[in-house]
Each structure stands twice: as C-alpha cells, then as structure tokens.
Amino acid sequence: MKRLVITLLFSGTFLGGLTSTLAQTPQRGAVQDQEFVIRKDRVLTVPTQPRSFERLPVLPQPKGMEDFTYAITPYFLSIPALTLQPTPVQKDYRQPKQDLYPGLVRAGYGNFASPLLEARYMSTTADPLNYALRFKHQSFGKGPAGPYADASPEAHTTFGGDVSYFLERAEVFGGLSWGQDKYSFYGEDPNFRVPDNADFIGPVIENNVQNNVQFSAGIRDIEKVGPFGYEAKLGFRSFKDSYLARENEVGVQALGKFRPSDDWSGKVGLSYFSTGTEDLLYDLTRTYLAIRPEVSYNYEAFRFTAGLNIVSENDSLPEKKSDFRIFPVLKVSYQFAEEFGFYGEFSGDVQRNTYFSFVRENPFLGPSFQLLNTVNNYKIAGGIEGQFQEAFHYRAGIDVSRFNNLHFFVNSIADSARFELVYDDKTTVVNLNAELGMKFSDVYTLGSRLDLYQYDLSTQAEAWHRPVWALSINNQVKPVEKLLLQANLNFMGGIKARGDVSAAAIFPPDIEVVNLKTIADLQLKADFKITDRISIFAEGNNLTNGKNMRWLNYPVRGVQLIGGASFKF
C-alpha cells in the first residue's frame, strides 16, 4: 500500500510539470521581438589532433605461399671454349731517381801559392739519425809584404760535424768543430827609418797561430706552428793563440715561444755565459746573464711588440753603479700596402764582447789592458720598406744609438804591427741606411746596401778604423742552365787610423791622424756545370789591384785568381 502511494505521488508531479511547460510555449505562427549578434572577426579553430592517435591504415593481408611449377627445356649449342692469352704489364715500381748526392769535393789552386780544398758529406735518408761532416782549407803561401812575401803567409782550416736525432716531437742536436787560423804580423810602419851605421838585415815577422774548439748540444721542438715552441742549447768554446791569450767559455741558451691565438704571440729568451780570459795584462772571469721577454700583437696591418732586456754583467769599471740593467723594447710596423710600409723601434741592450770576438774582427790584435762589453743605452730607429711588381724590394731608415764603452782598434805604441783596444766613454752613432733588391725569375738577382755613419765621441779623438760610409752591390746572373756568374762590388771609405803619438807632451798628446784610402774590391765568380756531378769554377778577388788597407800598415794582396773543379758523389 505504501509503495502504491509513492508511485502515484511521483506520477502526479511529473505530469504537472509537463503541463506547465506546454503552457509557456508560444503559439505557432506568432511574431516576437528577438536580438541577434553577428561577429565577423571570430575565428573558429580546431585543435590539432596528434598523429599518434590516427588509425593505422589497413594493410592487405598476405596470402599463403603457393607452389609454382616451371617446365625447363635444355638447349645444347656447339660453341668452342674461349681461349685467353694473358700478357704481363711492364710497370716500374722503383722510386724516381732524385739528384741527391751526399758528398762533395772541391779543389783548386791560385796565385800567391794558394791551394783550396773543401769536402762535405751528409746523410740524405729520412732516418731518425742525421749527420753532416765538413772540411775546408785555404792558404796563401805568399803575402803582400813586398820583398818579404814568403814571410807573410796566411792559412785557414776548419773541420767539424753536426748530428741530429729526431724523436716523435723533438730534435736532439749537437755539433763539434775545430778551427785554426794562421796570420803573420807583417805590418810595416812606413815612417820607420833604419838608423845610420846600423847593421839591419830586415824586419822580424812573427807568426801567430790561433786555435779554437767549439762544442754544442741541445734540444728543440719539431712542430714549429704549434701553440708552444722551445729550444735549449749548452755550449763550450776554447781559444788560444801562439802567445799568452787564452779563453774558455761555457754558455747556456734557451728560448721559449707561445702563440695563444693568431693575433698574439710571445717569447722568452735566456742566455748565460761564463768566460775566463787570460792575457799578458789580466786574468778575468766574466759573467753575462740576459733575460728577454717579449710579446707581439697583430691588428690588421699593424704589428706591435713590447718587451724587456734584463742584463747582468760583472765588468769592472770605476764609475759603475750596478751590474744590473733593464732596457725597454718597443717596436711597431704598419704595412698598409704591399708597395709601402713603415717601422719604428726604441730599445736598449748590452752587447757581449770577448777576446775571441775581437780577434774575429781584427786578427792582428795584441795584448790589451781590459775587456769590456758595449752598453747600448738606447736605440731609436725608423724607416720605410716595401716591394712592387713582385721583383723589387726596398728599405730605407735611420738609426740613432747611444753607447758606453764602444771599442776601437789602434796601433800599439810599442809595436806598430800589433793593435790594441781603446774605448770611448759616451758615443752617439747616427746611421743612415738603404737597401735595394731585385729578382727576375732565376736569371738575375741583385742585392745592395748603403750605410752612412756619423760619430759623436767623448774621449777618443776619432772613430779609429771605423768607416764613415760603406756600399756593397752583389749581382748574380744565370744566362743558361749550366752557368752561374757572380759580380760583387764592395766599397768602404772615411777610415781614420791613429799614427804616431808624441811622447813629449803629457796632456793632451799630439796624435797623428792617418786617412786611409778608400777600399774598392771587385770580385768575380763563375761556375760551369759539365755534368750533374762535375763542375769547374774560377774566382777573382781585388781585380782592380787596389792597394787596399783595412788596418794601418797592413796592405792586402793584389789581384787574386784561383780556379778548380768540384765533384759530387
């Protein structure tokens, strides 16, 4: 009964609501007010459906494997077999022959009893170990000392070798050499007069034999284009002459390079030398230490360099304040076109001098009072350079330098045939220089240089035995493939030497200044290749037969001719 009541109540409620709804519905065909909104700017977008939800296409179902039957009918043809006749291919597997000859012998003879012998031998394979040997001897049995030519000979002999061992990234190298130079003190004072009633049999010309032994060993990197590079070398040198001069030297040199980028680069150099020198008037142990850091930067056509020269040396001088010196190094160059550019430099340094270096400059050096290094307080240099038409290049500049202890050579008062060292306290040297070079393929090559010097001295009267101007012109011509010609011109003028020094006056002394004649030397060379192994040569020196005199009282030999042949093996 209760369930029936609930059912009737729910049915009544539903029918009542339906009746109310039908009553509110307007009648069919009636007009009513309505409002419509039309939006033109509305864009209906449908979200992109991911492809992962797309249904895969229905693939055709494979059918089962079926059996196929083929009918094969054999056919027989009467064709003869193919006959092959192979022929060998002629091919040369040997490497092409190169004109590499490990050995060379050169021999000749000329006037003044001058034999020449030269030999070289070196390895030509790419083995880890490479070596080279060399020997050269040239002598002049007769000299320019007039009737005493036989008493003024000259001879030069060198023998040595070099060896290198290549590791994966480095090269270990070394060398050993021996040299001997023989000179005679044939210098004759033109003002010398034989005393009356004196038994004079002729001048006494003494010989001087100079021997030196040099040894070096080191290591350096092979990859020269890497970000880092290095080289270190240990050296030893011993020198002695026929008299009391002795010198032994031990040196260490190292160089490190770094290139962090294409624009930046730098290097640090280190050198240390300990030199022991003995002579008639001194027994010295001299040390020299130099550290040279430097940094370079390239900006477009500019190149800037900045660094320091840090030097310590123990030469003894009365007014010397310290053994330690620091000099700046500033360089700039700008090549804004191939035809023209400029450069400039401001720097300073200490030039190391030894008895061996002095003898190399003047072989007739005798005992001296002291050995001193040359201090370059500052150097101001600048100029222009360039090239044009890919055949000409030029360079011109000016160099102003201030020196302390600049050395000069003067004839000894006790013996005019020997020279001694003198120094100027403060010297300013102005140098104007110019270079010109040309090269037209392999047919003609020219190289020339002109130097003009001006000296401002403080304690010396003249710049003894230093030139005021110097000019060199070197020509090389190759008219045909087998012929090579060379013509060299060397000029030097304005040289002044110290003559007699008056002993009557104490201060200032009466010094005679001797103006030496201009030196002019013409040299010609010719080399003709008969075969790839055999050649003949001819050389001529001082062809103008000039009475050249580089050192006072020492005239050089006249026309010197020599000819010979060379052989490669």
C-alpha positions in Angstrom: 0.0 0.0 0.0 2.9 2.3 0.9 4.7 1.6 -2.4 1.4 2.5 -4.4 1.1 5.9 -2.7 4.7 6.8 -3.6 4.2 5.8 -7.2 1.0 7.9 -7.6 2.7 10.9 -6.0 5.7 10.8 -8.4 3.4 10.5 -11.4 1.4 13.5 -10.4 4.4 15.7 -10.0 5.8 14.8 -13.4 2.5 15.4 -15.2 2.1 18.8 -13.5 5.5 20.0 -14.6 4.9 18.9 -18.2 1.6 20.8 -18.3 3.3 24.0 -17.1 5.9 23.7 -19.8 3.4 23.3 -22.6 1.5 26.3 -21.3 4.6 28.6 -21.7 5.3 27.6 -25.4 4.2 30.3 -27.8 1.6 29.6 -30.3 2.6 28.6 -33.8 2.9 31.5 -36.3 3.2 34.2 -33.7 5.8 37.1 -34.1 8.1 38.0 -31.2 11.0 40.5 -30.7 14.4 38.9 -31.0 18.1 40.2 -30.9 20.9 38.6 -33.0 24.6 39.3 -32.7 26.8 38.6 -35.8 30.6 38.6 -35.1 32.7 38.7 -38.3 36.1 38.7 -36.5 35.6 35.5 -34.8 37.9 32.7 -36.0 36.9 29.2 -35.3 39.9 27.0 -34.7 40.0 23.3 -34.2 42.8 21.9 -32.1 45.4 19.9 -33.9 45.0 16.2 -33.4 48.2 14.4 -32.7 49.2 11.9 -35.4 49.8 9.3 -32.7 46.1 9.0 -32.4 45.5 8.4 -36.1 44.4 4.9 -37.0 46.9 2.8 -38.9 45.9 2.1 -42.5 44.7 -1.4 -43.1 47.3 -3.4 -44.9 46.4 -6.1 -47.2 46.6 -9.5 -45.7 49.4 -11.7 -47.2 48.3 -14.8 -48.9 49.9 -18.1 -48.2 52.8 -19.4 -50.2 51.7 -21.2 -53.3 53.6 -23.9 -55.3 54.7 -22.9 -58.8 55.8 -25.4 -61.4 58.1 -24.5 -64.3 59.0 -26.5 -67.4 62.7 -26.4 -68.3 63.7 -27.4 -71.7 67.5 -27.9 -72.2 69.3 -26.4 -75.3 72.8 -27.5 -76.4 75.0 -25.2 -78.5 78.2 -26.2 -80.2 80.3 -23.1 -79.1 84.1 -23.6 -78.6 85.6 -22.5 -75.3 87.2 -19.0 -75.1 91.0 -19.1 -75.2 92.7 -16.4 -73.1 96.3 -15.3 -73.8 97.4 -13.1 -70.8 100.3 -10.7 -71.3 102.4 -9.2 -68.5 102.2 -5.5 -67.8 105.5 -3.7 -67.7 105.5 -1.4 -64.7 108.4 0.1 -62.8 107.9 0.0 -59.1 111.1 1.8 -58.3 111.1 5.3 -56.8 112.0 8.1 -59.2 115.7 9.0 -59.0 116.5 12.3 -57.3 119.6 14.3 -57.7 120.8 13.8 -54.1 124.5 13.4 -53.6 125.7 13.0 -50.1 129.3 14.0 -50.8 131.1 16.9 -52.4 134.8 17.5 -53.1 136.1 20.9 -54.3 139.7 21.6 -55.1 141.6 24.5 -56.7 144.8 26.5 -56.9 145.7 30.1 -57.4 148.4 32.7 -57.4 150.2 33.6 -54.1 150.7 29.8 -53.7 147.1 29.4 -52.6 145.7 25.9 -52.6 142.0 25.3 -51.8 140.4 22.0 -50.6 136.9 21.6 -49.4 134.9 18.5 -48.7 131.4 17.8 -47.3 129.4 14.7 -46.6 125.9 14.3 -45.2 123.2 11.8 -44.8 120.3 12.0 -47.3 117.9 9.5 -45.9 115.0 10.1 -43.6 116.3 8.0 -40.8 115.9 9.3 -37.2 119.7 9.9 -37.1 121.1 12.5 -39.5 124.7 13.8 -39.6 126.9 16.0 -41.7 130.7 16.4 -41.9 132.6 19.4 -43.3 136.3 20.3 -44.0 137.8 23.3 -45.6 141.4 24.5 -46.0 142.6 27.6 -47.9 146.0 29.1 -47.5 148.3 31.7 -49.1 151.9 30.8 -49.1 153.0 34.3 -50.1 151.7 37.6 -48.7 151.8 41.3 -49.7 154.9 42.2 -47.7 156.9 43.3 -50.7 160.3 41.5 -50.9 159.4 39.6 -47.7 156.3 37.9 -49.2 157.4 34.5 -48.2 157.4 35.7 -44.5 153.8 36.8 -44.6 151.6 33.7 -45.2 148.0 33.2 -44.2 146.1 30.0 -43.7 142.6 29.0 -42.6 141.4 25.4 -41.7 138.1 24.2 -40.3 136.9 20.7 -39.6 133.7 19.7 -37.8 130.4 17.9 -37.9 126.8 18.1 -36.8 124.4 15.4 -35.7 120.6 15.3 -35.1 118.4 12.6 -33.7 114.6 13.0 -34.3 112.2 11.9 -31.7 108.4 11.9 -32.1 108.0 15.6 -31.1 111.6 16.9 -30.6 115.0 17.0 -32.1 118.2 16.4 -30.2 121.1 18.0 -31.9 124.8 18.7 -31.3 128.0 19.8 -33.0 131.7 19.7 -32.7 134.2 21.8 -34.7 137.9 22.7 -34.7 139.4 25.7 -36.4 142.9 27.1 -37.0 143.8 30.5 -38.4 147.4 31.4 -39.1 148.5 35.0 -39.6 151.8 36.9 -39.5 152.4 40.3 -38.1 153.8 41.7 -41.4 152.6 45.2 -40.7 155.4 47.7 -41.5 155.5 51.3 -40.3 156.1 53.5 -43.3 157.7 56.1 -41.0 160.3 53.7 -39.8 163.8 54.6 -40.8 166.9 52.4 -40.4 169.4 54.2 -38.2 172.6 55.3 -39.8 175.6 52.9 -39.4 173.2 50.1 -38.2 173.5 46.5 -39.3 169.9 45.9 -40.4 169.2 42.6 -42.1 165.4 43.1 -42.4 162.2 43.1 -40.4 161.4 40.3 -38.0 158.0 39.0 -38.9 156.4 36.7 -36.3 153.6 34.2 -36.9 150.5 33.8 -34.8 148.5 30.6 -34.9 145.0 30.8 -33.4 143.2 27.6 -32.5 139.6 27.2 -31.3 137.4 24.3 -30.4 133.6 24.6 -30.1 131.1 22.1 -28.9 127.3 22.4 -28.6 124.3 20.2 -27.7 120.7 20.9 -27.3 117.0 20.0 -27.9 114.3 21.8 -29.8 110.7 21.1 -30.8 109.8 19.9 -34.3 106.3 21.3 -34.7 107.1 25.0 -35.5 103.4 26.0 -36.0 102.0 24.8 -32.7 101.0 26.9 -29.7 104.2 26.3 -27.9 107.8 26.0 -29.0 111.2 25.7 -27.3 114.9 25.4 -27.8 117.7 24.9 -25.3 121.4 24.6 -26.0 124.6 24.1 -24.0 127.9 25.3 -25.5 131.6 25.3 -24.8 134.4 27.1 -26.6 138.2 27.1 -26.0 140.6 29.5 -27.7 144.3 30.1 -27.6 147.0 31.7 -29.7 150.8 31.4 -30.1 151.3 33.9 -27.3 149.6 34.4 -23.9 146.0 34.8 -24.9 143.7 32.0 -23.5 139.9 32.0 -23.3 137.5 29.3 -22.2 133.7 29.8 -22.2 130.7 27.9 -21.1 127.2 29.1 -22.2 123.6 28.1 -21.8 120.9 29.5 -24.1 117.2 28.8 -24.0 114.2 30.2 -26.0 110.5 29.6 -25.3 107.7 30.6 -27.7 104.0 30.7 -27.3 101.1 31.6 -29.6 97.7 31.6 -27.8 95.9 32.9 -30.9 96.6 34.1 -34.5 97.0 37.7 -33.3 99.0 37.2 -30.1 102.5 35.7 -29.8 105.3 35.9 -27.3 108.7 34.6 -26.5 111.2 34.5 -23.6 114.9 34.2 -24.2 117.5 33.3 -21.6 121.3 33.3 -22.0 124.1 32.8 -19.5 127.9 32.8 -20.3 130.9 32.4 -18.0 134.1 33.4 -19.7 137.6 33.0 -18.4 140.2 35.1 -20.2 144.0 35.3 -19.7 146.4 37.6 -21.4 149.6 39.5 -20.6 147.9 42.1 -18.5 144.9 40.4 -17.0 143.3 37.2 -15.8 139.5 37.6 -15.7 136.4 35.6 -15.1 133.5 37.4 -16.7 129.8 36.5 -16.4 126.8 37.6 -18.6 123.2 36.9 -17.9 120.3 38.1 -20.0 116.5 37.5 -19.8 114.5 38.8 -22.8 110.7 38.5 -22.5 108.7 39.8 -25.5 105.0 40.0 -26.6 103.7 40.8 -30.1 100.2 41.6 -31.3 98.9 41.9 -34.8 96.0 44.2 -35.5 95.0 44.3 -39.2 98.1 45.7 -40.9 99.8 46.8 -37.6 102.3 44.8 -35.6 103.1 45.8 -32.1 105.9 44.4 -30.0 106.8 45.1 -26.4 109.4 43.6 -24.1 112.3 44.0 -21.8 116.1 43.3 -22.0 117.2 42.4 -18.5 121.0 42.1 -18.4 123.5 41.5 -15.6 127.3 41.5 -16.3 130.3 42.0 -14.0 132.7 44.1 -16.0 134.8 46.2 -13.6 134.6 50.0 -14.2 135.5 52.9 -11.8 132.1 54.7 -12.1 129.9 51.7 -12.5 126.9 51.8 -10.1 125.4 48.4 -10.7 125.9 45.2 -12.7 122.1 45.0 -13.3 120.4 46.9 -16.2 116.9 46.9 -17.6 116.1 48.2 -21.1 112.7 48.5 -22.8 111.9 47.1 -26.2 109.2 48.8 -28.2 108.6 48.0 -31.9 105.8 48.9 -34.3 105.3 48.3 -38.0 102.5 49.1 -40.4 102.2 47.7 -43.9 99.1 49.3 -45.3 100.0 48.4 -48.8 102.4 46.0 -50.5 104.3 48.8 -52.0 104.8 50.9 -48.8 105.0 50.5 -45.1 106.9 51.9 -42.2 108.6 50.6 -39.0 109.9 52.1 -35.7 111.9 50.8 -32.7 113.0 52.1 -29.3 115.2 49.7 -27.4 118.4 49.1 -25.5 120.8 46.2 -24.8 124.3 45.2 -23.7 126.5 43.8 -26.5 128.7 40.9 -25.2 132.3 41.2 -26.2 135.0 38.6 -25.7 138.6 38.3 -26.8 137.5 35.7 -29.4 135.0 38.2 -30.9 137.7 40.9 -31.0 140.2 38.6 -32.8 137.5 37.7 -35.3 137.1 41.4 -36.1 140.9 42.2 -36.2 143.2 39.2 -36.4 146.3 41.3 -35.7 145.2 42.1 -32.1 147.9 42.0 -29.4 147.8 42.4 -25.7 145.2 44.9 -24.3 144.6 46.4 -20.9 141.0 45.2 -20.4 137.9 43.6 -22.0 134.6 45.4 -21.7 131.1 44.9 -23.0 129.4 47.6 -25.0 126.3 49.2 -23.4 123.7 50.4 -25.9 121.8 52.8 -23.7 119.1 53.4 -26.3 118.4 52.9 -30.0 115.9 54.9 -31.9 115.3 53.5 -35.4 112.7 54.1 -38.1 112.2 53.8 -41.8 110.1 52.7 -44.7 110.0 49.4 -46.7 108.0 47.7 -49.4 108.0 45.9 -52.7 106.5 46.4 -56.1 105.9 44.3 -59.2 106.9 41.3 -57.2 110.5 41.8 -58.4 111.8 44.9 -56.4 112.0 45.4 -52.7 113.5 48.3 -50.8 114.2 49.5 -47.3 115.5 52.9 -46.0 115.9 54.0 -42.4 117.8 56.0 -39.8 119.3 54.6 -36.6 120.4 56.8 -33.7 122.2 54.9 -30.9 123.9 55.9 -27.7 126.8 53.7 -26.5 129.0 53.3 -23.5 132.4 51.6 -23.9 132.3 51.5 -27.7 135.6 49.8 -28.7 138.1 50.9 -31.4 141.4 49.4 -32.7 144.6 51.5 -32.7 148.2 50.6 -33.4 150.2 49.8 -30.3 152.8 52.4 -29.4 155.3 49.7 -28.5 154.8 47.7 -31.7 153.1 49.2 -34.7 152.5 45.7 -36.2 150.1 44.9 -33.4 146.8 46.5 -32.4 145.3 47.2 -29.0 141.8 48.1 -27.8 140.6 51.5 -26.7 137.2 52.5 -25.6 135.1 55.7 -25.8 133.1 56.5 -22.7 130.0 58.0 -24.3 129.4 57.7 -28.1 126.4 58.7 -30.3 126.3 57.0 -33.6 123.9 58.1 -36.4 123.4 55.6 -39.2 121.5 56.2 -42.4 121.0 53.0 -44.4 119.2 52.0 -47.6 118.7 48.6 -49.3 117.5 47.7 -52.8 117.0 44.2 -54.2 115.7 42.9 -57.5 115.0 39.3 -58.7 113.9 38.4 -62.2 113.0 34.7 -62.0 116.2 32.7 -61.8 118.1 34.7 -64.4 119.2 37.8 -62.5 119.3 38.7 -58.8 120.6 42.0 -57.2 121.2 42.9 -53.6 122.7 46.2 -52.5 123.1 48.2 -49.3 124.4 51.7 -48.4 125.4 52.8 -44.9 126.4 56.3 -43.8 127.8 56.9 -40.3 128.4 59.9 -38.1 130.2 59.6 -34.7 130.0 61.9 -31.7 132.8 60.9 -29.4 133.6 61.9 -25.8 137.2 60.7 -25.0 138.6 59.5 -28.3 139.8 61.9 -31.0 138.4 59.9 -33.9 136.4 56.7 -34.6 139.6 54.7 -35.2 139.3 52.2 -38.1 135.5 52.6 -38.4 134.2 53.5 -41.8 132.2 56.7 -42.5 130.4 55.1 -45.4 130.1 51.6 -46.9 128.5 50.3 -50.1 128.0 46.7 -51.3 126.5 45.6 -54.6 126.0 41.8 -55.2 124.9 40.5 -58.6 124.1 37.0 -59.7 123.4 36.1 -63.3 122.4 32.7 -64.7 122.3 33.1 -68.5 122.0 29.4 -69.2 121.1 26.5 -67.0 124.6 25.2 -66.5 126.4 28.6 -66.0 126.3 30.8 -62.9 128.1 34.2 -62.7 128.5 36.5 -59.7 129.9 40.0 -59.6 130.3 41.7 -56.3 131.5 45.3 -55.5 132.5 46.4 -52.0 133.4 49.9 -51.1 134.4 51.4 -47.8 135.7 54.9 -47.1 136.4 57.6 -44.5 138.6 55.3 -42.3 141.0 57.0 -40.0 143.8 55.4 -38.1 146.0 56.6 -35.2 149.6 57.2 -36.2 152.5 58.2 -34.1 151.7 59.5 -30.6 154.1 62.2 -29.4 155.8 61.3 -26.1 157.0 64.9 -25.5 153.6 66.3 -24.5 151.9 64.7 -21.5 148.4 66.0 -21.9 146.9 66.3 -24.4 149.1 64.0 -26.5 150.0 65.0 -30.1 148.2 62.3 -32.1 148.8 61.8 -35.8 145.6 61.1 -37.7 146.1 58.9 -40.8 143.4 58.9 -43.5 143.3 55.5 -45.2 142.5 55.3 -48.9 139.0 54.2 -50.0 138.7 50.5 -50.2 137.4 49.2 -53.6 137.2 45.4 -54.1 135.8 43.9 -57.3 135.1 40.1 -57.1 134.0 37.9 -60.0 133.0 34.2 -59.8 132.0 31.7 -62.4 130.7 28.2 -62.0 130.0 25.9 -65.0 128.4 22.5 -64.6 129.7 20.0 -67.1 127.6 17.1 -65.8 125.3 16.7 -62.8 128.4 15.5 -60.9 131.3 17.5 -62.3 131.7 21.3 -62.3 134.5 23.8 -62.8 134.9 27.2 -61.2 137.0 30.3 -61.3 137.3 33.2 -58.8 139.0 36.6 -58.8 139.3 39.0 -55.9 140.6 42.6 -55.8 140.6 42.7 -59.6 141.2 46.4 -59.6 144.5 45.7 -58.0 143.8 48.3 -55.4 146.2 49.0 -52.5 143.5 48.4 -50.0 144.4 48.8 -46.4 141.7 47.9 -43.8 144.2 48.1 -40.9 147.0 50.6 -40.8 150.4 49.2 -42.1 148.6 46.1 -43.4 148.1 46.3 -47.2 146.2 43.4 -48.7 147.3 41.2 -51.6 146.8 42.4 -55.2 144.9 40.5 -57.8 144.0 37.1 -56.5 143.0 34.4 -59.0 142.0 30.8 -58.3 140.4 28.0 -60.4 139.5 24.4 -59.8 136.8 21.8 -60.1 134.2 20.1 -57.9 132.8 16.6 -57.9 129.6 15.2 -56.3 129.3 11.6 -55.2 
